[in-house]
Amino acid sequence: MRAIISVIGRDKKGIIAKVSNCLFNVNVNIEDISQTIMGELFTMLMTADFSDASVEFAYADKLLQEIAAEMKVEIRMQNEEIFNSMHKI
């Protein structure tokens, strides 16, 4: 299973490090990443592979929500199939 992860918020040090470290710790592979800073706004999109994850999808999301609260950013994670279905034209 793959997931789409988005992060949006005010730019600050450590956002990429905290998110990627969290995923590494639960054996989730980041397959693609794109990040941009527009003024003070930080945005990042990731595609992550959960095939070998050591935790359930919901628990990984809980861990990411803890980082979101700590860093004061918004993190959303969706199953890639659901994401693709929602964005079909």
PDB file of N, CA, C and O in Angstrom:
ATOM      1  N   MET A   1       0.824  -1.177   0.000  1.00  0.00           N
ATOM      2  CA  MET A   1       0.000   0.000   0.000  1.00  0.00           C
ATOM      3  C   MET A   1       0.872   1.245   0.000  1.00  0.00           C
ATOM      4  O   MET A   1       1.922   1.286   0.640  1.00  0.00           O
ATOM      5  N   ARG A   2       0.426   2.242  -0.716  1.00  0.00           N
ATOM      6  CA  ARG A   2       1.142   3.511  -0.744  1.00  0.00           C
ATOM      7  C   ARG A   2       0.246   4.615  -0.216  1.00  0.00           C
ATOM      8  O   ARG A   2      -0.980   4.521  -0.256  1.00  0.00           O
ATOM      9  N   ALA A   3       0.887   5.663   0.279  1.00  0.00           N
ATOM     10  CA  ALA A   3       0.152   6.794   0.844  1.00  0.00           C
ATOM     11  C   ALA A   3       0.679   8.100   0.263  1.00  0.00           C
ATOM     12  O   ALA A   3       1.838   8.207  -0.135  1.00  0.00           O
ATOM     13  N   ILE A   4      -0.203   9.079   0.228  1.00  0.00           N
ATOM     14  CA  ILE A   4       0.157  10.448  -0.125  1.00  0.00           C
ATOM     15  C   ILE A   4       0.127  11.236   1.185  1.00  0.00           C
ATOM     16  O   ILE A   4      -0.874  11.230   1.901  1.00  0.00           O
ATOM     17  N   ILE A   5       1.225  11.906   1.483  1.00  0.00           N
ATOM     18  CA  ILE A   5       1.342  12.684   2.716  1.00  0.00           C
ATOM     19  C   ILE A   5       1.598  14.137   2.331  1.00  0.00           C
ATOM     20  O   ILE A   5       2.512  14.431   1.560  1.00  0.00           O
ATOM     21  N   SER A   6       0.783  15.043   2.874  1.00  0.00           N
ATOM     22  CA  SER A   6       1.001  16.472   2.624  1.00  0.00           C
ATOM     23  C   SER A   6       1.278  17.170   3.948  1.00  0.00           C
ATOM     24  O   SER A   6       0.713  16.833   4.989  1.00  0.00           O
ATOM     25  N   VAL A   7       2.164  18.151   3.872  1.00  0.00           N
ATOM     26  CA  VAL A   7       2.515  18.957   5.049  1.00  0.00           C
ATOM     27  C   VAL A   7       2.450  20.419   4.626  1.00  0.00           C
ATOM     28  O   VAL A   7       3.061  20.815   3.634  1.00  0.00           O
ATOM     29  N   ILE A   8       1.707  21.216   5.384  1.00  0.00           N
ATOM     30  CA  ILE A   8       1.572  22.645   5.086  1.00  0.00           C
ATOM     31  C   ILE A   8       1.656  23.426   6.392  1.00  0.00           C
ATOM     32  O   ILE A   8       1.055  23.043   7.396  1.00  0.00           O
ATOM     33  N   GLY A   9       2.402  24.516   6.368  1.00  0.00           N
ATOM     34  CA  GLY A   9       2.479  25.372   7.546  1.00  0.00           C
ATOM     35  C   GLY A   9       3.571  26.409   7.395  1.00  0.00           C
ATOM     36  O   GLY A   9       4.211  26.517   6.349  1.00  0.00           O
ATOM     37  N   ARG A  10       3.770  27.166   8.453  1.00  0.00           N
ATOM     38  CA  ARG A  10       4.858  28.150   8.450  1.00  0.00           C
ATOM     39  C   ARG A  10       6.191  27.414   8.410  1.00  0.00           C
ATOM     40  O   ARG A  10       6.382  26.406   9.091  1.00  0.00           O
ATOM     41  N   ASP A  11       7.096  27.929   7.609  1.00  0.00           N
ATOM     42  CA  ASP A  11       8.414  27.294   7.478  1.00  0.00           C
ATOM     43  C   ASP A  11       9.181  27.394   8.794  1.00  0.00           C
ATOM     44  O   ASP A  11       9.207  28.438   9.445  1.00  0.00           O
ATOM     45  N   LYS A  12       9.800  26.282   9.161  1.00  0.00           N
ATOM     46  CA  LYS A  12      10.688  26.265  10.332  1.00  0.00           C
ATOM     47  C   LYS A  12      11.653  25.107  10.168  1.00  0.00           C
ATOM     48  O   LYS A  12      11.408  24.191   9.383  1.00  0.00           O
ATOM     49  N   LYS A  13      12.733  25.147  10.898  1.00  0.00           N
ATOM     50  CA  LYS A  13      13.745  24.098  10.832  1.00  0.00           C
ATOM     51  C   LYS A  13      13.183  22.771  11.321  1.00  0.00           C
ATOM     52  O   LYS A  13      12.443  22.724  12.304  1.00  0.00           O
ATOM     53  N   GLY A  14      13.540  21.691  10.625  1.00  0.00           N
ATOM     54  CA  GLY A  14      13.273  20.356  11.122  1.00  0.00           C
ATOM     55  C   GLY A  14      12.013  19.667  10.648  1.00  0.00           C
ATOM     56  O   GLY A  14      11.775  18.517  11.017  1.00  0.00           O
ATOM     57  N   ILE A  15      11.194  20.330   9.840  1.00  0.00           N
ATOM     58  CA  ILE A  15       9.945  19.695   9.414  1.00  0.00           C
ATOM     59  C   ILE A  15      10.244  18.420   8.620  1.00  0.00           C
ATOM     60  O   ILE A  15       9.737  17.349   8.951  1.00  0.00           O
ATOM     61  N   ILE A  16      11.059  18.535   7.583  1.00  0.00           N
ATOM     62  CA  ILE A  16      11.372  17.363   6.755  1.00  0.00           C
ATOM     63  C   ILE A  16      12.050  16.292   7.597  1.00  0.00           C
ATOM     64  O   ILE A  16      11.740  15.108   7.465  1.00  0.00           O
ATOM     65  N   ALA A  17      12.966  16.696   8.454  1.00  0.00           N
ATOM     66  CA  ALA A  17      13.696  15.736   9.294  1.00  0.00           C
ATOM     67  C   ALA A  17      12.749  14.970  10.212  1.00  0.00           C
ATOM     68  O   ALA A  17      12.855  13.749  10.328  1.00  0.00           O
ATOM     69  N   LYS A  18      11.831  15.670  10.861  1.00  0.00           N
ATOM     70  CA  LYS A  18      10.918  15.000  11.799  1.00  0.00           C
ATOM     71  C   LYS A  18       9.966  14.044  11.088  1.00  0.00           C
ATOM     72  O   LYS A  18       9.741  12.926  11.551  1.00  0.00           O
ATOM     73  N   VAL A  19       9.411  14.486   9.963  1.00  0.00           N
ATOM     74  CA  VAL A  19       8.472  13.633   9.233  1.00  0.00           C
ATOM     75  C   VAL A  19       9.189  12.417   8.663  1.00  0.00           C
ATOM     76  O   VAL A  19       8.721  11.289   8.816  1.00  0.00           O
ATOM     77  N   SER A  20      10.317  12.642   8.010  1.00  0.00           N
ATOM     78  CA  SER A  20      11.028  11.504   7.405  1.00  0.00           C
ATOM     79  C   SER A  20      11.577  10.553   8.468  1.00  0.00           C
ATOM     80  O   SER A  20      11.583   9.341   8.253  1.00  0.00           O
ATOM     81  N   ASN A  21      12.032  11.065   9.595  1.00  0.00           N
ATOM     82  CA  ASN A  21      12.530  10.220  10.681  1.00  0.00           C
ATOM     83  C   ASN A  21      11.398   9.369  11.262  1.00  0.00           C
ATOM     84  O   ASN A  21      11.593   8.192  11.563  1.00  0.00           O
ATOM     85  N   CYS A  22      10.227   9.964  11.416  1.00  0.00           N
ATOM     86  CA  CYS A  22       9.059   9.234  11.911  1.00  0.00           C
ATOM     87  C   CYS A  22       8.751   8.053  10.988  1.00  0.00           C
ATOM     88  O   CYS A  22       8.545   6.932  11.453  1.00  0.00           O
ATOM     89  N   LEU A  23       8.722   8.310   9.682  1.00  0.00           N
ATOM     90  CA  LEU A  23       8.431   7.251   8.723  1.00  0.00           C
ATOM     91  C   LEU A  23       9.527   6.186   8.726  1.00  0.00           C
ATOM     92  O   LEU A  23       9.231   4.994   8.647  1.00  0.00           O
ATOM     93  N   PHE A  24      10.770   6.601   8.816  1.00  0.00           N
ATOM     94  CA  PHE A  24      11.888   5.664   8.891  1.00  0.00           C
ATOM     95  C   PHE A  24      11.743   4.740  10.101  1.00  0.00           C
ATOM     96  O   PHE A  24      11.965   3.533  10.003  1.00  0.00           O
ATOM     97  N   ASN A  25      11.372   5.317  11.233  1.00  0.00           N
ATOM     98  CA  ASN A  25      11.263   4.541  12.476  1.00  0.00           C
ATOM     99  C   ASN A  25      10.185   3.462  12.432  1.00  0.00           C
ATOM    100  O   ASN A  25      10.241   2.503  13.202  1.00  0.00           O
ATOM    101  N   VAL A  26       9.208   3.606  11.541  1.00  0.00           N
ATOM    102  CA  VAL A  26       8.162   2.581  11.410  1.00  0.00           C
ATOM    103  C   VAL A  26       8.299   1.817  10.091  1.00  0.00           C
ATOM    104  O   VAL A  26       7.352   1.183   9.624  1.00  0.00           O
ATOM    105  N   ASN A  27       9.496   1.889   9.500  1.00  0.00           N
ATOM    106  CA  ASN A  27       9.858   1.119   8.308  1.00  0.00           C
ATOM    107  C   ASN A  27       9.001   1.452   7.084  1.00  0.00           C
ATOM    108  O   ASN A  27       8.631   0.568   6.312  1.00  0.00           O
ATOM    109  N   VAL A  28       8.695   2.731   6.924  1.00  0.00           N
ATOM    110  CA  VAL A  28       7.964   3.210   5.744  1.00  0.00           C
ATOM    111  C   VAL A  28       8.976   3.886   4.826  1.00  0.00           C
ATOM    112  O   VAL A  28       9.772   4.714   5.269  1.00  0.00           O
ATOM    113  N   ASN A  29       8.940   3.527   3.548  1.00  0.00           N
ATOM    114  CA  ASN A  29       9.887   4.070   2.576  1.00  0.00           C
ATOM    115  C   ASN A  29       9.290   5.277   1.857  1.00  0.00           C
ATOM    116  O   ASN A  29       8.185   5.195   1.320  1.00  0.00           O
ATOM    117  N   ILE A  30      10.008   6.385   1.844  1.00  0.00           N
ATOM    118  CA  ILE A  30       9.607   7.564   1.083  1.00  0.00           C
ATOM    119  C   ILE A  30      10.081   7.350  -0.346  1.00  0.00           C
ATOM    120  O   ILE A  30      11.281   7.260  -0.607  1.00  0.00           O
ATOM    121  N   GLU A  31       9.129   7.270  -1.268  1.00  0.00           N
ATOM    122  CA  GLU A  31       9.467   7.014  -2.667  1.00  0.00           C
ATOM    123  C   GLU A  31       9.670   8.288  -3.470  1.00  0.00           C
ATOM    124  O   GLU A  31      10.457   8.316  -4.417  1.00  0.00           O
ATOM    125  N   ASP A  32       8.963   9.333  -3.092  1.00  0.00           N
ATOM    126  CA  ASP A  32       9.075  10.596  -3.814  1.00  0.00           C
ATOM    127  C   ASP A  32       8.753  11.718  -2.842  1.00  0.00           C
ATOM    128  O   ASP A  32       7.932  11.558  -1.938  1.00  0.00           O
ATOM    129  N   ILE A  33       9.408  12.853  -3.037  1.00  0.00           N
ATOM    130  CA  ILE A  33       9.172  13.998  -2.156  1.00  0.00           C
ATOM    131  C   ILE A  33       9.350  15.280  -2.962  1.00  0.00           C
ATOM    132  O   ILE A  33      10.257  15.404  -3.784  1.00  0.00           O
ATOM    133  N   SER A  34       8.463  16.218  -2.702  1.00  0.00           N
ATOM    134  CA  SER A  34       8.551  17.535  -3.317  1.00  0.00           C
ATOM    135  C   SER A  34       8.236  18.553  -2.229  1.00  0.00           C
ATOM    136  O   SER A  34       7.239  18.425  -1.519  1.00  0.00           O
ATOM    137  N   GLN A  35       9.077  19.550  -2.104  1.00  0.00           N
ATOM    138  CA  GLN A  35       8.809  20.582  -1.107  1.00  0.00           C
ATOM    139  C   GLN A  35       9.129  21.937  -1.694  1.00  0.00           C
ATOM    140  O   GLN A  35       9.999  22.084  -2.553  1.00  0.00           O
ATOM    141  N   THR A  36       8.400  22.922  -1.205  1.00  0.00           N
ATOM    142  CA  THR A  36       8.552  24.285  -1.682  1.00  0.00           C
ATOM    143  C   THR A  36       8.320  25.248  -0.536  1.00  0.00           C
ATOM    144  O   THR A  36       7.555  24.966   0.386  1.00  0.00           O
ATOM    145  N   ILE A  37       8.973  26.357  -0.603  1.00  0.00           N
ATOM    146  CA  ILE A  37       8.748  27.424   0.370  1.00  0.00           C
ATOM    147  C   ILE A  37       8.324  28.658  -0.416  1.00  0.00           C
ATOM    148  O   ILE A  37       9.039  29.126  -1.302  1.00  0.00           O
ATOM    149  N   MET A  38       7.146  29.176  -0.072  1.00  0.00           N
ATOM    150  CA  MET A  38       6.627  30.385  -0.717  1.00  0.00           C
ATOM    151  C   MET A  38       6.501  31.436   0.373  1.00  0.00           C
ATOM    152  O   MET A  38       5.555  31.420   1.160  1.00  0.00           O
ATOM    153  N   GLY A  39       7.456  32.345   0.410  1.00  0.00           N
ATOM    154  CA  GLY A  39       7.480  33.315   1.498  1.00  0.00           C
ATOM    155  C   GLY A  39       7.762  32.578   2.795  1.00  0.00           C
ATOM    156  O   GLY A  39       8.829  31.987   2.958  1.00  0.00           O
ATOM    157  N   GLU A  40       6.815  32.612   3.711  1.00  0.00           N
ATOM    158  CA  GLU A  40       6.973  31.896   4.981  1.00  0.00           C
ATOM    159  C   GLU A  40       6.204  30.578   5.006  1.00  0.00           C
ATOM    160  O   GLU A  40       6.211  29.873   6.016  1.00  0.00           O
ATOM    161  N   LEU A  41       5.534  30.240   3.889  1.00  0.00           N
ATOM    162  CA  LEU A  41       4.711  29.042   3.829  1.00  0.00           C
ATOM    163  C   LEU A  41       5.506  27.854   3.287  1.00  0.00           C
ATOM    164  O   LEU A  41       6.076  27.914   2.198  1.00  0.00           O
ATOM    165  N   PHE A  42       5.530  26.781   4.067  1.00  0.00           N
ATOM    166  CA  PHE A  42       6.201  25.543   3.697  1.00  0.00           C
ATOM    167  C   PHE A  42       5.153  24.556   3.204  1.00  0.00           C
ATOM    168  O   PHE A  42       4.127  24.366   3.856  1.00  0.00           O
ATOM    169  N   THR A  43       5.400  23.926   2.058  1.00  0.00           N
ATOM    170  CA  THR A  43       4.518  22.873   1.563  1.00  0.00           C
ATOM    171  C   THR A  43       5.357  21.676   1.142  1.00  0.00           C
ATOM    172  O   THR A  43       6.432  21.835   0.563  1.00  0.00           O
ATOM    173  N   MET A  44       4.867  20.486   1.433  1.00  0.00           N
ATOM    174  CA  MET A  44       5.579  19.268   1.058  1.00  0.00           C
ATOM    175  C   MET A  44       4.566  18.189   0.701  1.00  0.00           C
ATOM    176  O   MET A  44       3.544  18.036   1.370  1.00  0.00           O
ATOM    177  N   LEU A  45       4.858  17.451  -0.347  1.00  0.00           N
ATOM    178  CA  LEU A  45       4.085  16.274  -0.726  1.00  0.00           C
ATOM    179  C   LEU A  45       5.037  15.090  -0.791  1.00  0.00           C
ATOM    180  O   LEU A  45       6.147  15.194  -1.313  1.00  0.00           O
ATOM    181  N   MET A  46       4.584  13.962  -0.252  1.00  0.00           N
ATOM    182  CA  MET A  46       5.392  12.737  -0.271  1.00  0.00           C
ATOM    183  C   MET A  46       4.535  11.586  -0.771  1.00  0.00           C
ATOM    184  O   MET A  46       3.326  11.545  -0.545  1.00  0.00           O
ATOM    185  N   THR A  47       5.182  10.659  -1.450  1.00  0.00           N
ATOM    186  CA  THR A  47       4.586   9.366  -1.721  1.00  0.00           C
ATOM    187  C   THR A  47       5.375   8.379  -0.879  1.00  0.00           C
ATOM    188  O   THR A  47       6.604   8.342  -0.948  1.00  0.00           O
ATOM    189  N   ALA A  48       4.670   7.575  -0.081  1.00  0.00           N
ATOM    190  CA  ALA A  48       5.336   6.658   0.847  1.00  0.00           C
ATOM    191  C   ALA A  48       4.798   5.236   0.662  1.00  0.00           C
ATOM    192  O   ALA A  48       3.599   5.026   0.481  1.00  0.00           O
ATOM    193  N   ASP A  49       5.715   4.272   0.711  1.00  0.00           N
ATOM    194  CA  ASP A  49       5.368   2.862   0.556  1.00  0.00           C
ATOM    195  C   ASP A  49       5.244   2.208   1.926  1.00  0.00           C
ATOM    196  O   ASP A  49       6.201   2.189   2.700  1.00  0.00           O
ATOM    197  N   PHE A  50       4.063   1.672   2.226  1.00  0.00           N
ATOM    198  CA  PHE A  50       3.777   1.040   3.510  1.00  0.00           C
ATOM    199  C   PHE A  50       3.902  -0.481   3.459  1.00  0.00           C
ATOM    200  O   PHE A  50       3.514  -1.156   4.413  1.00  0.00           O
ATOM    201  N   SER A  51       4.431  -1.034   2.376  1.00  0.00           N
ATOM    202  CA  SER A  51       4.497  -2.489   2.213  1.00  0.00           C
ATOM    203  C   SER A  51       5.191  -3.195   3.371  1.00  0.00           C
ATOM    204  O   SER A  51       4.754  -4.262   3.803  1.00  0.00           O
ATOM    205  N   ASP A  52       6.261  -2.608   3.871  1.00  0.00           N
ATOM    206  CA  ASP A  52       7.037  -3.235   4.948  1.00  0.00           C
ATOM    207  C   ASP A  52       6.859  -2.526   6.294  1.00  0.00           C
ATOM    208  O   ASP A  52       7.649  -2.732   7.215  1.00  0.00           O
ATOM    209  N   ALA A  53       5.830  -1.699   6.405  1.00  0.00           N
ATOM    210  CA  ALA A  53       5.624  -0.920   7.635  1.00  0.00           C
ATOM    211  C   ALA A  53       5.489  -1.832   8.854  1.00  0.00           C
ATOM    212  O   ALA A  53       4.884  -2.903   8.789  1.00  0.00           O
ATOM    213  N   SER A  54       6.062  -1.382   9.953  1.00  0.00           N
ATOM    214  CA  SER A  54       6.010  -2.154  11.201  1.00  0.00           C
ATOM    215  C   SER A  54       4.798  -1.790  12.053  1.00  0.00           C
ATOM    216  O   SER A  54       4.599  -2.362  13.125  1.00  0.00           O
ATOM    217  N   VAL A  55       3.986  -0.836  11.581  1.00  0.00           N
ATOM    218  CA  VAL A  55       2.780  -0.410  12.306  1.00  0.00           C
ATOM    219  C   VAL A  55       1.626  -0.285  11.319  1.00  0.00           C
ATOM    220  O   VAL A  55       1.826  -0.230  10.106  1.00  0.00           O
ATOM    221  N   GLU A  56       0.422  -0.242  11.863  1.00  0.00           N
ATOM    222  CA  GLU A  56      -0.772  -0.021  11.044  1.00  0.00           C
ATOM    223  C   GLU A  56      -0.776   1.415  10.514  1.00  0.00           C
ATOM    224  O   GLU A  56      -0.187   2.316  11.113  1.00  0.00           O
ATOM    225  N   PHE A  57      -1.448   1.604   9.387  1.00  0.00           N
ATOM    226  CA  PHE A  57      -1.582   2.915   8.755  1.00  0.00           C
ATOM    227  C   PHE A  57      -2.101   3.957   9.751  1.00  0.00           C
ATOM    228  O   PHE A  57      -1.568   5.064   9.831  1.00  0.00           O
ATOM    229  N   ALA A  58      -3.138   3.599  10.507  1.00  0.00           N
ATOM    230  CA  ALA A  58      -3.754   4.530  11.464  1.00  0.00           C
ATOM    231  C   ALA A  58      -2.770   4.951  12.552  1.00  0.00           C
ATOM    232  O   ALA A  58      -2.781   6.103  12.985  1.00  0.00           O
ATOM    233  N   TYR A  59      -1.922   4.026  12.993  1.00  0.00           N
ATOM    234  CA  TYR A  59      -0.952   4.378  14.030  1.00  0.00           C
ATOM    235  C   TYR A  59       0.127   5.313  13.466  1.00  0.00           C
ATOM    236  O   TYR A  59       0.556   6.245  14.146  1.00  0.00           O
ATOM    237  N   ALA A  60       0.559   5.066  12.234  1.00  0.00           N
ATOM    238  CA  ALA A  60       1.531   5.962  11.596  1.00  0.00           C
ATOM    239  C   ALA A  60       0.934   7.362  11.479  1.00  0.00           C
ATOM    240  O   ALA A  60       1.625   8.358  11.695  1.00  0.00           O
ATOM    241  N   ASP A  61      -0.353   7.434  11.136  1.00  0.00           N
ATOM    242  CA  ASP A  61      -1.024   8.729  11.047  1.00  0.00           C
ATOM    243  C   ASP A  61      -1.057   9.411  12.410  1.00  0.00           C
ATOM    244  O   ASP A  61      -0.855  10.622  12.503  1.00  0.00           O
ATOM    245  N   LYS A  62      -1.307   8.652  13.457  1.00  0.00           N
ATOM    246  CA  LYS A  62      -1.303   9.209  14.821  1.00  0.00           C
ATOM    247  C   LYS A  62       0.062   9.807  15.147  1.00  0.00           C
ATOM    248  O   LYS A  62       0.144  10.899  15.709  1.00  0.00           O
ATOM    249  N   LEU A  63       1.132   9.097  14.796  1.00  0.00           N
ATOM    250  CA  LEU A  63       2.488   9.609  15.038  1.00  0.00           C
ATOM    251  C   LEU A  63       2.722  10.905  14.268  1.00  0.00           C
ATOM    252  O   LEU A  63       3.316  11.846  14.794  1.00  0.00           O
ATOM    253  N   LEU A  64       2.255  10.951  13.026  1.00  0.00           N
ATOM    254  CA  LEU A  64       2.409  12.167  12.222  1.00  0.00           C
ATOM    255  C   LEU A  64       1.597  13.321  12.798  1.00  0.00           C
ATOM    256  O   LEU A  64       2.028  14.472  12.733  1.00  0.00           O
ATOM    257  N   GLN A  65       0.426  13.026  13.361  1.00  0.00           N
ATOM    258  CA  GLN A  65      -0.392  14.078  13.975  1.00  0.00           C
ATOM    259  C   GLN A  65       0.283  14.647  15.220  1.00  0.00           C
ATOM    260  O   GLN A  65       0.116  15.828  15.527  1.00  0.00           O
ATOM    261  N   GLU A  66       1.039  13.829  15.934  1.00  0.00           N
ATOM    262  CA  GLU A  66       1.808  14.331  17.076  1.00  0.00           C
ATOM    263  C   GLU A  66       2.881  15.310  16.609  1.00  0.00           C
ATOM    264  O   GLU A  66       3.119  16.335  17.248  1.00  0.00           O
ATOM    265  N   ILE A  67       3.526  14.986  15.489  1.00  0.00           N
ATOM    266  CA  ILE A  67       4.522  15.894  14.914  1.00  0.00           C
ATOM    267  C   ILE A  67       3.839  17.175  14.442  1.00  0.00           C
ATOM    268  O   ILE A  67       4.363  18.269  14.650  1.00  0.00           O
ATOM    269  N   ALA A  68       2.679  17.047  13.811  1.00  0.00           N
ATOM    270  CA  ALA A  68       1.935  18.219  13.334  1.00  0.00           C
ATOM    271  C   ALA A  68       1.639  19.173  14.492  1.00  0.00           C
ATOM    272  O   ALA A  68       1.807  20.386  14.366  1.00  0.00           O
ATOM    273  N   ALA A  69       1.198  18.614  15.615  1.00  0.00           N
ATOM    274  CA  ALA A  69       0.886  19.451  16.781  1.00  0.00           C
ATOM    275  C   ALA A  69       2.153  20.110  17.325  1.00  0.00           C
ATOM    276  O   ALA A  69       2.146  21.291  17.671  1.00  0.00           O
ATOM    277  N   GLU A  70       3.218  19.353  17.398  1.00  0.00           N
ATOM    278  CA  GLU A  70       4.482  19.878  17.920  1.00  0.00           C
ATOM    279  C   GLU A  70       5.050  20.980  17.029  1.00  0.00           C
ATOM    280  O   GLU A  70       5.530  22.001  17.523  1.00  0.00           O
ATOM    281  N   MET A  71       4.993  20.767  15.704  1.00  0.00           N
ATOM    282  CA  MET A  71       5.586  21.707  14.755  1.00  0.00           C
ATOM    283  C   MET A  71       4.594  22.802  14.323  1.00  0.00           C
ATOM    284  O   MET A  71       4.965  23.739  13.617  1.00  0.00           O
ATOM    285  N   LYS A  72       3.333  22.671  14.756  1.00  0.00           N
ATOM    286  CA  LYS A  72       2.285  23.621  14.381  1.00  0.00           C
ATOM    287  C   LYS A  72       2.138  23.718  12.857  1.00  0.00           C
ATOM    288  O   LYS A  72       2.128  24.803  12.277  1.00  0.00           O
ATOM    289  N   VAL A  73       2.024  22.526  12.228  1.00  0.00           N
ATOM    290  CA  VAL A  73       1.765  22.418  10.795  1.00  0.00           C
ATOM    291  C   VAL A  73       0.581  21.465  10.614  1.00  0.00           C
ATOM    292  O   VAL A  73       0.154  20.804  11.561  1.00  0.00           O
ATOM    293  N   GLU A  74       0.067  21.405   9.407  1.00  0.00           N
ATOM    294  CA  GLU A  74      -1.008  20.469   9.086  1.00  0.00           C
ATOM    295  C   GLU A  74      -0.406  19.308   8.292  1.00  0.00           C
ATOM    296  O   GLU A  74       0.256  19.521   7.276  1.00  0.00           O
ATOM    297  N   ILE A  75      -0.639  18.093   8.756  1.00  0.00           N
ATOM    298  CA  ILE A  75      -0.169  16.904   8.048  1.00  0.00           C
ATOM    299  C   ILE A  75      -1.386  16.044   7.737  1.00  0.00           C
ATOM    300  O   ILE A  75      -2.177  15.717   8.621  1.00  0.00           O
ATOM    301  N   ARG A  76      -1.522  15.685   6.466  1.00  0.00           N
ATOM    302  CA  ARG A  76      -2.604  14.791   6.041  1.00  0.00           C
ATOM    303  C   ARG A  76      -1.997  13.595   5.334  1.00  0.00           C
ATOM    304  O   ARG A  76      -1.085  13.733   4.519  1.00  0.00           O
ATOM    305  N   MET A  77      -2.514  12.423   5.655  1.00  0.00           N
ATOM    306  CA  MET A  77      -2.052  11.198   5.016  1.00  0.00           C
ATOM    307  C   MET A  77      -3.261  10.444   4.495  1.00  0.00           C
ATOM    308  O   MET A  77      -4.229  10.221   5.223  1.00  0.00           O
ATOM    309  N   GLN A  78      -3.201  10.049   3.221  1.00  0.00           N
ATOM    310  CA  GLN A  78      -4.293   9.304   2.607  1.00  0.00           C
ATOM    311  C   GLN A  78      -3.740   8.112   1.851  1.00  0.00           C
ATOM    312  O   GLN A  78      -2.642   8.159   1.298  1.00  0.00           O
ATOM    313  N   ASN A  79      -4.524   7.042   1.837  1.00  0.00           N
ATOM    314  CA  ASN A  79      -4.213   5.909   0.981  1.00  0.00           C
ATOM    315  C   ASN A  79      -4.164   6.436  -0.447  1.00  0.00           C
ATOM    316  O   ASN A  79      -5.037   7.205  -0.850  1.00  0.00           O
ATOM    317  N   GLU A  80      -3.157   6.035  -1.215  1.00  0.00           N
ATOM    318  CA  GLU A  80      -2.982   6.558  -2.575  1.00  0.00           C
ATOM    319  C   GLU A  80      -4.194   6.250  -3.458  1.00  0.00           C
ATOM    320  O   GLU A  80      -4.577   7.082  -4.281  1.00  0.00           O
ATOM    321  N   GLU A  81      -4.794   5.086  -3.305  1.00  0.00           N
ATOM    322  CA  GLU A  81      -5.957   4.730  -4.127  1.00  0.00           C
ATOM    323  C   GLU A  81      -7.124   5.673  -3.855  1.00  0.00           C
ATOM    324  O   GLU A  81      -7.811   6.095  -4.785  1.00  0.00           O
ATOM    325  N   ILE A  82      -7.351   6.004  -2.587  1.00  0.00           N
ATOM    326  CA  ILE A  82      -8.429   6.934  -2.232  1.00  0.00           C
ATOM    327  C   ILE A  82      -8.104   8.321  -2.772  1.00  0.00           C
ATOM    328  O   ILE A  82      -8.971   8.995  -3.329  1.00  0.00           O
ATOM    329  N   PHE A  83      -6.846   8.749  -2.605  1.00  0.00           N
ATOM    330  CA  PHE A  83      -6.407  10.054  -3.106  1.00  0.00           C
ATOM    331  C   PHE A  83      -6.663  10.146  -4.598  1.00  0.00           C
ATOM    332  O   PHE A  83      -7.224  11.133  -5.074  1.00  0.00           O
ATOM    333  N   ASN A  84      -6.251   9.111  -5.347  1.00  0.00           N
ATOM    334  CA  ASN A  84      -6.425   9.118  -6.803  1.00  0.00           C
ATOM    335  C   ASN A  84      -7.893   9.121  -7.196  1.00  0.00           C
ATOM    336  O   ASN A  84      -8.273   9.796  -8.153  1.00  0.00           O
ATOM    337  N   SER A  85      -8.720   8.385  -6.478  1.00  0.00           N
ATOM    338  CA  SER A  85     -10.155   8.351  -6.773  1.00  0.00           C
ATOM    339  C   SER A  85     -10.794   9.721  -6.553  1.00  0.00           C
ATOM    340  O   SER A  85     -11.659  10.140  -7.323  1.00  0.00           O
ATOM    341  N   MET A  86     -10.368  10.408  -5.508  1.00  0.00           N
ATOM    342  CA  MET A  86     -10.931  11.718  -5.187  1.00  0.00           C
ATOM    343  C   MET A  86     -10.524  12.781  -6.198  1.00  0.00           C
ATOM    344  O   MET A  86     -11.220  13.784  -6.355  1.00  0.00           O
ATOM    345  N   HIS A  87      -9.402  12.571  -6.888  1.00  0.00           N
ATOM    346  CA  HIS A  87      -8.884  13.607  -7.783  1.00  0.00           C
ATOM    347  C   HIS A  87      -8.985  13.237  -9.260  1.00  0.00           C
ATOM    348  O   HIS A  87      -8.310  13.836 -10.097  1.00  0.00           O
ATOM    349  N   LYS A  88      -9.818  12.259  -9.582  1.00  0.00           N
ATOM    350  CA  LYS A  88     -10.061  11.931 -10.989  1.00  0.00           C
ATOM    351  C   LYS A  88     -10.999  12.962 -11.588  1.00  0.00           C
ATOM    352  O   LYS A  88     -11.901  13.473 -10.924  1.00  0.00           O
ATOM    353  N   ILE A  89     -10.770  13.248 -12.830  1.00  0.00           N
ATOM    354  CA  ILE A  89     -11.645  14.205 -13.532  1.00  0.00           C
ATOM    355  C   ILE A  89     -12.704  13.427 -14.279  1.00  0.00           C
ATOM    356  O   ILE A  89     -13.554  14.021 -14.943  1.00  0.00           O
TER     357      ILE A  89
END
